[in-house]
Structures are given as structure tokens and as C-alpha cells.
Amino acid sequence: MLTVRDIIGIALPPGTLIVAGEAGLGREVTWATRLRPTPPAFGHLDGGELVLLPADILDLLDERLTLEAAVQQLASFGVAAIGLLGEADAAARAAADGASVPLLQLPADAELGPVEREASRVITEQRRAIQRRGQDVGRRLMELAIAGEPLSTVVSDLATLSGRPVALEGRDGRLLAYHPTAGSADRTTPTREAVERLLSDGHSRLASWLRKTAASSPAEPPATMTSLGSDWVRTVAPVIGRDGLLGSLSLLMERESESPEDEVLTSRGAAACAVVLAREQAAASVRREVELNVLDEVLDGALRSEVSLLQQAKRLGHDLEAPHVALVARMDRQVAGQATTVSRQRDGRWAALDEIIGRIDLGSGARPLWRVRNNSAELVWPARETVEASGLAKTLQAGLAGAIRESSESVSIAYGRPRTGIDGIRRSHQEARQALTLGRRLHGLGHLTGFDDLGIYRLIFAAEALPELRAFHAETLDSLLAYDRQHGAGLVRTLEAYFQANGSPKEAATLLSVHRNTVLYRLDRIAEITGLDLSDADTRLRLQVALRINLALFDG
């Protein structure tokens, strides 16, 4: 609770000099004690003590014991500092510097008994004062938490009570709340943007410690001090919930301005924030369940009153009569560009989706309705224009791609057109699903596809329910499809390659990796089986449209 620097200023006699080990002045001092004049001289040390050492005691212990060796032994016990009554030789100073243990030379007329008692009294009283201060601040913050105040209020009150800037981070390192000190006009007080950069740079170094401490008591979480850039340090404590780490709370201070109470106040603040976050998580969980029910009814067409559905959505902050766009995302594990397995909800790969959505801000501030269904995430997001929908899709794809743990996984995204009302949202959702299916078939995995990018396939999907469309497909391709199923002849694939090659048998052969004569033979077989003349322009158009219908509605 008190550092060596603090003890020198308030408990040691005037004239005390720091002769070596200045790097350890920030060490915590837990007690003050004199070295025992009889063996075992070091047996009562537990670490953290200010050891008061008269130089002449070494001869009483062992005439071969040098001050250098004594410093090294004391350093091995983890003492905070050594208060020496006598002269320190160069070897002892070098040993103290090497171990970063402050070596303090007391005035020649100092009496070690009174010095020990005064230092111990100061440590005890300071510890009690800091504990009382921590309890008072903790009680005030906990009252706010229990009264239902938001995180911003708890953070701002802690900043006022501590006189320090306070930052609250989420589990992923995102800054949830920040409040500067009352003197925010001072140029040395960091802005929110500056704090975000500093915390982001230090998050990876702190993440391991936070994970280890997540099993600690939520009411008394541990706190530690770490560097924060070149000019700042912070005391940080984990915010712990029932299921583990919820985030972390930090008090920020300029380097060399740390005080003994910083870690206590940080711990008390983290405990209060844990109560607020747990309450907000419980409320968010209930809200999430209601939102899921609303989304299921919107997308799946449940037989509920549309008026009551719109009203419930509006109470949740979602105006479904405003323009919305549906997006569908799918993650696949792939080998050589082909999907081997899909990432379902139980795989845990969608766990980061809520945090990714929370980081997306395109200006509207509105959050989407979303769900994970089977192997895809489906979102309904406010968007007025297709360009806005495209931006949402790109941002979502980048966020999901960044969250994937394995390089063999890919993220495919598709989106429909922005539409209004429940029927419009259902239509946009259908468009997004169709775009995802066609995008993966046409372009492979990991692509972004908008419904407006589908060209002629949009007409096919619009006419999907017409019996004439299916009849046209059957009349044109059924005989070829049946022949391929029976003989494995690849005639449909040959026909696709022929049109892809603009009617060139040579280029089609290259696409299929076969001889040109093989393509010519297959084209003859196609004409013979279907009774169609491939040299006729209308016939070629008919076959191409039928192939597009087959790809859109029947293939896969």
C-alpha cells in the first residue's frame, strides 16, 4: 500500500539518502523490521519489508559476511528496501543496483528502534486509512450500482472521488465508458480518443493477466499497475461476472504520480461495475429473447397480429415500417476453395457476432435484429439505400473475417434490397438468401453478393412460383439431365462450357480439360437427345435461359 518512496518521505529521519537501487523506489513496503543479531537473521522475512540494518551487525552474525553478500541475500527474500546505518561500499551499492533494491543510508545519529516503530506505525495507519477510504468509496459506488444507475454514472463518480481519469473496457478491449478528472481543461488530461489509442496498445499485454484473475472474487477483484505509453500508468482490475470476465476498469495517472490508494479504489470501482454490468447483461438477455421472437415472426411469417408485432418492435426501438435490409452471412471451412463443413451455432464461431455488430456504426446508431439459424447468421438492419446496405455488408464481412480463428475458414455475405414494412423485410430476406446461394455457386466461397448483382437470375427468382417456368425448364433440359444421371456423360456441363466459351468448341475443350473432338461429339449427342438445333439463335437462347433456371432453382 506504501512504496519505498512514500516511506522515505513520511517515516524515515531527515537526511536519509538513496545511495543505490533507485529503480526499486516504487516497491510496496508491507512492514518495517530490524535484522536479527543472531542466526537465523533472515528467517523472519516474508518479502516486502523495509529492513533496518546496522553495518556492525554483520560481524556478529558471521565475520565472513560482507555487506554485498547481505544485500544479495536480502534481495533473494524479496525485501522492499534496506535502511543502512553505516557506510555502503561500492560492491554493496552495485549489488543493490543489480537487484533494484533501494539501499538507503540513514543519518549517523539515527536510532533504529524508534525508526522501526515509526515506520511500522505509519504503515499501519496508512493501511487503515486507505482501507477506510476504499470502503467509503466502495460503499458510495455500490449504492449507485444497486440504485440502478448506469455505468457512466459509476465511472464519473469514481473519477470525481479519486481525482483520476477512469476508463471502463469491455471483454474485447472496447472502451465502454470514460470520464476525465474535474480538471479536464488541463492539457495533460487525455481525451477519449487518446485514451482509446493507449488502451488499445496495452490490451494484448494485459489480456493474459485479466483471464487469469477472472476466477477471483467479483466483490474484491485484484488490481495491478501497468505502463500506459511513455507518460502514463494505470491501475487496472478485472470486472468479474457469474460466467467470468466482463471487462476491466482502470484509473489513469501520470507517471510518478501514483498513490497508495489507487489500487484499492480501482478494485472497489470494478466491484461496483460488475453489479451494473451483470444487471445490464440480464436485461440485455431478456431483451434479446424478445427480439428473437419478433425476428422469428417477421421472417418466418407466424400467424400473429401485424399491428401488435409492429408495436412490440417499436417498444424495443425498432421501427419496422422504416426501410430495412436483410443480410445473410455464412462461414465455411474450406479446402482448395471448396466447403468441407459449415460453421453452425454450436461450433462457437458465431459467439463474437454481437460484439462485432456493436462496433459497427454507420451513422444511424440503430442496431439490427439478428439471429443464427442453422449454418447462417441472418440480420435485419435499418438502411435506406442499396449503397448503405453494401457498406453494412462489407463492414460485417470484415468484422467476421477478423474474428475467424482458422485461416481455412471463409465468410460469404449476401444482402437484399432495402424495403419497408414486414412484407418488404421478408422479401429482402428472401433476396439475401437467394443471393447467398447464387453467389457461392457462381463465385465460390468468401464473396460478397447483392441481390441487384444477380442480373437475369432476379427475373428467374421473381417467376419461381410460375408453373410455366418449371415446365419450360423440364421441356428443355429434362432429357439431358436424365441422360447425365444414367450415363455420367457430363452433357449439361459441356453445354454450359460451350456457351461460356461463346460457342467455340476449342475454348470449351480448354475449360473442360478435354479434346476438341470430345466437345464436338458431345454437342452432337446433345442435339440428338434434345432434338434441338444448336446453330439456331433462338434455340441457343432457350438453352441458356434453361441452364440459368437450372443453376438458380435446381442445382445443389
C-alpha positions in Angstrom: 0.0 0.0 0.0 3.0 2.3 0.7 6.0 2.5 -1.6 9.6 2.9 -0.7 9.4 6.5 -2.0 6.5 7.1 0.3 8.2 5.7 3.4 11.3 7.9 2.8 9.2 11.0 2.8 6.9 10.3 5.7 8.6 7.8 8.1 12.4 7.9 7.8 14.5 10.5 9.6 15.6 13.7 7.6 18.9 13.3 5.9 18.2 9.7 4.7 20.0 9.2 1.4 19.3 6.9 -1.5 22.7 5.5 -2.3 21.7 2.7 -4.7 18.8 0.8 -6.2 16.7 3.8 -7.3 14.9 1.6 -9.8 13.0 -0.1 -6.9 11.6 3.0 -5.3 8.1 2.0 -6.4 8.3 -1.3 -4.5 5.5 -1.8 -2.0 6.5 -1.7 1.7 4.5 -4.1 3.9 6.3 -3.7 7.2 9.5 -2.4 8.9 11.9 -4.7 10.8 15.4 -4.8 12.0 17.8 -7.6 11.0 18.1 -10.0 13.9 21.6 -10.0 15.6 21.7 -13.8 15.9 21.1 -16.6 13.3 18.8 -17.2 11.6 19.0 -13.5 10.9 16.8 -13.7 7.7 14.3 -16.3 8.9 11.5 -13.9 9.8 11.4 -12.2 6.4 8.4 -12.8 4.1 9.1 -10.2 1.4 8.1 -6.6 1.1 9.8 -5.4 4.3 12.0 -2.3 4.9 14.9 -4.0 6.6 16.9 -1.7 9.0 20.5 -2.9 9.0 23.3 -1.6 11.3 26.6 -2.3 9.4 28.3 -3.6 12.6 25.8 -6.4 13.0 27.3 -8.4 10.1 30.4 -9.2 12.2 28.2 -10.6 14.9 26.4 -12.9 12.5 29.5 -14.1 10.6 32.8 -12.4 10.3 33.0 -13.5 6.7 29.6 -11.9 5.8 30.1 -8.8 3.7 27.6 -6.0 3.2 27.5 -7.0 -0.5 26.5 -10.6 0.4 23.9 -9.4 2.9 22.3 -7.2 0.2 22.2 -10.1 -2.2 20.6 -12.4 0.5 18.0 -9.8 1.4 17.2 -9.3 -2.2 16.6 -13.0 -2.6 14.0 -12.8 0.2 12.1 -10.0 -1.8 12.6 -7.2 0.7 11.3 -3.8 -0.4 14.4 -1.8 0.7 17.4 -1.8 3.1 17.9 1.0 5.6 21.6 1.0 6.4 23.1 2.6 9.5 26.7 3.0 8.3 28.7 3.4 5.1 27.9 1.4 1.9 30.9 0.3 -0.1 30.9 0.2 -3.9 30.3 -3.6 -4.0 27.2 -3.3 -1.9 25.9 -0.4 -4.0 26.5 -2.4 -7.1 24.6 -5.4 -5.7 21.6 -3.1 -4.7 21.6 -1.6 -8.2 21.7 -5.1 -9.8 18.7 -6.3 -7.7 16.8 -3.0 -8.0 16.5 -2.9 -4.2 16.8 0.6 -2.8 19.8 1.0 -0.4 19.0 3.8 2.0 21.8 5.4 4.1 20.3 6.6 7.4 21.8 9.5 9.3 24.7 8.5 11.6 22.8 9.6 14.7 19.6 7.6 13.9 18.3 5.1 16.4 16.9 2.0 14.7 14.4 1.2 17.4 12.4 4.5 17.1 12.8 4.4 13.3 11.4 0.8 13.2 8.4 1.8 15.4 7.7 5.0 13.5 7.8 3.3 10.1 5.6 0.4 11.3 3.1 2.9 12.8 3.0 4.9 9.6 2.4 1.7 7.5 -0.3 0.5 9.9 -2.1 3.9 10.0 -1.8 4.4 6.2 -3.1 0.9 5.6 -6.1 1.6 7.8 -6.7 5.0 6.3 -6.6 3.6 2.8 -8.9 0.7 3.7 -11.4 3.2 5.2 -11.1 5.4 2.2 -11.6 2.4 -0.1 -14.6 1.3 2.0 -16.2 4.7 1.8 -15.7 5.0 -2.0 -16.8 1.4 -2.5 -20.0 2.0 -0.4 -20.8 5.1 -2.4 -20.3 3.3 -5.8 -22.2 0.2 -4.7 -25.1 2.4 -3.6 -25.2 3.8 -7.1 -25.0 0.4 -8.7 -27.8 -1.0 -6.5 -29.9 2.0 -7.2 -29.9 1.2 -10.9 -27.6 4.0 -12.1 -25.9 3.4 -15.4 -22.2 2.6 -15.9 -21.4 6.2 -17.0 -22.6 7.5 -13.6 -20.5 5.0 -11.6 -17.4 5.8 -13.8 -17.9 9.6 -13.5 -18.3 9.4 -9.7 -15.2 7.3 -9.3 -13.3 9.8 -11.4 -14.5 12.6 -9.1 -13.8 10.7 -5.9 -10.3 9.5 -7.0 -9.2 12.6 -8.9 -8.1 10.3 -11.7 -9.4 9.7 -15.2 -11.3 6.4 -15.3 -11.8 4.1 -18.2 -14.1 1.0 -18.4 -13.3 -1.5 -21.1 -15.4 -4.5 -22.3 -14.1 -8.0 -22.5 -12.8 -7.4 -26.1 -11.0 -4.2 -25.1 -13.6 -1.9 -26.5 -13.9 1.4 -24.4 -17.4 1.3 -22.8 -17.2 4.4 -20.7 -14.6 7.1 -19.9 -14.6 10.1 -17.7 -11.7 12.5 -17.2 -10.9 14.3 -14.0 -12.6 17.5 -13.0 -9.7 19.4 -14.4 -10.3 18.2 -17.9 -9.3 21.6 -19.3 -5.8 20.7 -18.3 -3.9 19.7 -21.4 -2.3 16.8 -19.6 -5.7 15.1 -19.2 -6.0 12.6 -22.1 -9.0 12.9 -24.4 -11.3 9.9 -25.0 -9.6 9.4 -28.4 -6.1 9.4 -26.9 -7.2 7.0 -24.1 -8.7 4.6 -26.7 -5.3 4.5 -28.5 -3.4 4.0 -25.3 -5.7 1.2 -24.0 -5.8 -0.5 -27.4 -2.0 -0.6 -27.5 -1.8 -2.1 -24.0 -4.8 -4.5 -24.3 -2.8 -7.5 -25.6 -0.2 -7.3 -22.9 -2.9 -7.2 -20.2 -5.3 -9.8 -21.6 -3.5 -12.8 -20.1 -3.5 -11.4 -16.6 -7.2 -10.5 -16.9 -8.0 -14.0 -18.0 -6.1 -15.5 -15.0 -7.8 -13.2 -12.5 -11.3 -13.8 -13.8 -11.8 -16.6 -11.2 -11.2 -14.1 -8.4 -14.0 -12.7 -6.2 -16.2 -10.2 -8.0 -16.5 -8.2 -4.8 -12.8 -7.9 -4.2 -11.0 -8.3 -7.5 -7.2 -7.9 -7.6 -5.6 -4.8 -9.1 -2.2 -4.2 -10.7 -0.3 -1.3 -12.1 1.0 -1.2 -15.7 2.6 1.3 -18.0 0.3 3.1 -20.5 2.5 4.7 -23.1 5.6 6.8 -22.1 3.9 9.3 -19.9 1.0 7.5 -18.2 0.5 4.4 -16.0 -2.8 2.8 -14.8 -4.1 0.7 -12.1 -6.4 -1.9 -13.5 -8.8 -4.5 -12.1 -11.0 -7.1 -13.8 -14.7 -6.7 -13.8 -15.9 -10.2 -13.0 -19.4 -11.7 -13.6 -21.0 -15.0 -12.8 -19.7 -16.6 -16.0 -16.2 -15.0 -15.9 -14.6 -11.8 -17.2 -16.9 -9.0 -18.2 -14.3 -6.3 -18.8 -11.7 -4.2 -16.8 -11.6 -0.9 -15.0 -8.6 1.4 -15.0 -7.6 4.5 -13.1 -5.1 6.6 -15.2 -2.3 8.8 -13.8 0.8 10.5 -15.0 4.0 8.6 -14.3 5.5 9.2 -10.9 2.1 10.5 -9.5 0.9 7.1 -8.2 -0.6 7.0 -4.8 -1.1 4.0 -2.4 -4.9 4.1 -2.6 -5.1 3.9 -6.4 -5.3 0.1 -6.5 -7.8 -0.1 -3.7 -10.1 2.4 -5.4 -9.7 0.6 -8.7 -10.8 -2.7 -7.1 -13.8 -1.1 -5.4 -14.8 0.5 -8.6 -14.5 -2.7 -10.5 -16.8 -4.5 -8.0 -19.5 -1.8 -8.4 -19.2 -2.0 -12.2 -19.6 -5.8 -12.0 -23.0 -5.3 -10.4 -24.1 -2.8 -13.1 -22.8 -4.9 -15.9 -24.5 -8.1 -14.5 -27.8 -6.2 -14.3 -27.4 -4.8 -17.8 -26.5 -8.3 -19.1 -29.6 -9.8 -17.5 -31.7 -7.0 -19.1 -30.0 -7.5 -22.4 -30.6 -11.2 -22.3 -34.3 -10.7 -21.7 -34.4 -8.1 -24.5 -32.5 -10.4 -26.8 -35.1 -13.2 -26.3 -37.9 -10.8 -27.1 -36.1 -9.5 -30.2 -35.5 -13.1 -31.3 -39.2 -13.8 -31.0 -40.0 -10.7 -33.0 -37.5 -11.5 -35.7 -38.7 -15.1 -36.0 -42.3 -13.8 -36.5 -41.1 -11.3 -39.1 -39.0 -13.7 -41.2 -40.9 -16.9 -40.7 -44.4 -15.5 -41.2 -46.1 -16.5 -37.9 -49.8 -16.0 -37.6 -49.7 -13.1 -35.2 -51.4 -9.7 -35.4 -49.2 -7.5 -37.6 -50.2 -4.4 -35.6 -49.2 -5.9 -32.2 -45.9 -7.1 -33.8 -45.1 -3.6 -35.1 -46.0 -2.1 -31.7 -43.8 -4.6 -29.8 -40.9 -4.0 -32.2 -41.3 -0.2 -31.7 -41.1 -0.6 -27.9 -37.8 -2.3 -28.4 -36.6 0.6 -30.6 -37.1 -1.0 -34.0 -39.4 0.8 -36.5 -40.2 -2.0 -38.9 -42.2 0.3 -41.1 -39.0 2.2 -42.0 -36.7 0.9 -44.7 -34.6 -2.2 -43.7 -32.3 -4.5 -45.5 -31.8 -8.2 -44.8 -28.3 -9.6 -44.7 -27.2 -13.3 -44.5 -23.7 -14.4 -43.5 -22.3 -17.9 -43.7 -18.9 -19.3 -42.5 -17.4 -22.3 -44.2 -14.3 -24.3 -43.6 -12.7 -24.9 -46.9 -10.1 -27.0 -48.6 -8.9 -25.9 -52.1 -11.7 -23.4 -52.4 -14.4 -26.0 -51.6 -16.6 -26.0 -48.5 -15.9 -29.1 -46.3 -18.1 -28.2 -43.3 -20.2 -25.3 -42.3 -19.9 -23.4 -39.0 -23.1 -23.8 -37.0 -24.1 -22.0 -33.9 -22.9 -24.8 -31.6 -19.4 -24.5 -33.0 -18.9 -21.3 -31.1 -17.8 -19.4 -34.2 -20.7 -17.0 -34.1 -20.0 -16.0 -30.4 -18.3 -12.8 -31.4 -21.2 -11.7 -33.7 -22.9 -9.5 -31.1 -19.6 -7.6 -30.2 -18.9 -7.2 -34.0 -22.4 -5.7 -34.5 -21.9 -3.4 -31.6 -18.7 -2.0 -33.2 -20.4 -1.2 -36.5 -21.5 2.4 -36.6 -22.5 3.8 -40.0 -24.1 6.9 -38.6 -27.7 5.8 -37.8 -26.8 4.4 -34.4 -29.5 1.8 -34.8 -28.8 -1.9 -34.0 -30.2 -4.7 -36.1 -32.4 -7.6 -35.3 -30.4 -10.8 -35.8 -30.3 -14.5 -35.2 -28.2 -17.5 -36.0 -30.3 -20.1 -37.9 -28.8 -23.5 -38.8 -25.5 -22.5 -40.6 -26.1 -18.8 -41.2 -26.5 -15.5 -39.4 -29.5 -13.5 -40.5 -29.7 -9.8 -39.9 -32.3 -7.1 -40.5 -30.7 -3.7 -40.4 -32.2 -0.2 -40.9 -30.9 1.0 -44.3 -32.5 3.4 -46.8 -30.3 2.8 -49.9 -28.5 0.0 -51.6 -25.2 1.7 -51.2 -25.8 1.8 -47.4 -26.7 -1.9 -47.5 -23.5 -2.6 -49.4 -21.4 -0.7 -46.8 -23.1 -2.7 -43.9 -22.3 -6.0 -45.7 -18.6 -5.1 -46.3 -18.2 -3.9 -42.7 -19.8 -7.1 -41.3 -17.8 -9.3 -43.6 -14.5 -7.6 -42.4 -15.5 -8.0 -38.8 -16.4 -11.7 -39.1 -13.2 -12.4 -41.1 -11.2 -10.8 -38.4 -12.8 -13.0 -35.7 -12.2 -16.3 -37.5 -9.5 -18.3 -35.7 -8.6 -20.5 -38.6 -7.2 -19.4 -42.0 -9.1 -22.3 -43.7 -12.4 -20.6 -43.0 -14.2 -18.1 -45.2 -17.1 -15.7 -44.8 -19.7 -15.3 -47.5 -22.2 -12.4 -47.2 -25.3 -11.5 -49.2 -27.9 -8.8 -48.9 -31.3 -8.0 -50.4 -32.8 -4.6 -51.4 -33.8 -2.1 -48.7 -37.6 -2.4 -48.3 -40.3 -1.1 -45.9 -42.8 -2.9 -43.7 -42.9 -6.6 -42.6 -43.7 -7.9 -46.1 -40.8 -5.9 -47.5 -38.4 -7.2 -44.9 -39.5 -10.8 -45.7 -38.9 -10.1 -49.4 -35.4 -8.6 -48.7 -34.6 -11.7 -46.6 -35.6 -14.0 -49.4 -33.5 -11.9 -51.8 -30.5 -12.2 -49.5 -30.8 -15.9 -49.2 -31.1 -16.3 -52.9 -28.1 -14.0 -53.5 -26.1 -16.1 -51.0 -26.9 -19.3 -52.8 -26.1 -18.0 -56.2 -23.1 -16.0 -55.1 -21.5 -19.2 -53.7 -22.4 -21.2 -56.8 -21.2 -18.6 -59.3 -18.1 -17.1 -57.5 -17.2 -19.7 -54.8 -16.7 -19.1 -51.1 -15.9 -15.9 -49.3 -17.6 -13.4 -51.7 -20.0 -10.5 -51.1 -23.1 -10.6 -53.2 -26.0 -8.2 -53.5 -29.3 -9.2 -55.0 -29.0 -6.4 -57.5 -25.8 -8.1 -58.8 -27.7 -11.2 -59.9 -28.8 -9.9 -63.3 -31.1 -12.3 -65.1 -31.3 -14.5 -62.0 -33.5 -11.8 -60.4 -36.1 -12.4 -63.1 -35.9 -16.2 -62.6 -36.5 -15.8 -58.8 -39.4 -13.5 -59.4 -41.0 -16.1 -61.7 -40.1 -19.0 -59.5 -43.7 -19.8 -58.5 -45.0 -19.8 -62.1 -45.7 -23.3 -63.4 -44.7 -22.2 -66.8 -41.1 -21.6 -65.6 -40.7 -25.2 -64.4 -42.4 -26.5 -67.4 -40.0 -24.6 -69.7 -37.1 -26.0 -67.7 -38.4 -29.5 -67.9 -39.1 -29.4 -71.6 -35.7 -28.0 -72.4 -33.3 -29.9 -70.1 -35.0 -32.9 -68.5 -33.8 -35.3 -71.2 -30.2 -34.1 -70.8 -30.3 -34.3 -67.1 -31.7 -37.8 -67.1 -29.1 -38.9 -69.6 -26.3 -37.5 -67.4 -27.7 -39.2 -64.3 -27.8 -42.5 -66.1 -24.5 -42.4 -68.0 -22.4 -39.7 -66.3 -21.8 -38.2 -69.6 -21.4 -34.5 -68.5 -23.6 -33.2 -71.3 -25.1 -30.3 -69.2 -21.6 -29.2 -68.1 -20.4 -29.4 -71.7 -23.3 -27.2 -72.8 -22.5 -24.7 -70.1 -18.9 -24.5 -71.1 -19.9 -24.2 -74.8 -21.9 -21.1 -74.0 -19.3 -19.8 -71.6 -16.8 -20.0 -74.5 -19.1 -18.0 -76.8 -19.8 -21.0 -79.0 -16.1 -22.0 -79.5 -15.6 -25.8 -79.3 -11.9 -25.2 -78.8 -12.2 -22.9 -75.9 -14.9 -25.1 -74.4 -12.5 -28.0 -74.6 -9.9 -25.9 -72.7 -12.4 -25.1 -70.0 -13.4 -28.8 -69.6 -9.8 -30.1 -70.0 -10.8 -32.5 -72.8 -10.0 -32.8 -76.5 -11.9 -30.6 -79.0 -13.3 -33.7 -80.7 -14.8 -34.8 -77.4 -16.7 -31.5 -77.2 -17.9 -31.8 -80.8 -19.1 -35.4 -80.1 -20.9 -34.3 -77.0 -22.6 -31.4 -78.9 -23.9 -33.9 -81.5 -25.2 -36.1 -78.7 -27.0 -33.1 -77.1 -28.7 -32.2 -80.4 -29.7 -35.8 -80.9 -31.1 -36.3 -77.4 -33.0 -32.9 -77.2 -33.9 -32.7 -80.9 -32.7 -29.0 -80.8 -30.6 -27.3 -83.5 -27.7 -25.6 -81.7 -27.0 -23.5 -84.8 -30.3 -21.7 -84.3 -30.1 -18.4 -82.3 -33.5 -18.8 -80.6 -32.6 -22.4 -79.6 -29.3 -21.2 -78.1 -31.1 -18.5 -76.1 -33.7 -21.1 -74.9 -30.9 -23.4 -73.7 -29.0 -20.6 -72.0 -32.1 -19.5 -70.1 -32.9 -23.1 -69.1 -29.4 -23.5 -67.8 -29.7 -20.4 -65.7 -33.0 -21.7 -64.3 -31.3 -25.0 -63.5 -28.5 -23.3 -61.7 -30.8 -21.0 -59.7 -33.5 -23.3 -58.7 -32.4 -26.9 -59.2 -28.6 -27.3 -59.0 -27.5 -28.3 -55.5 
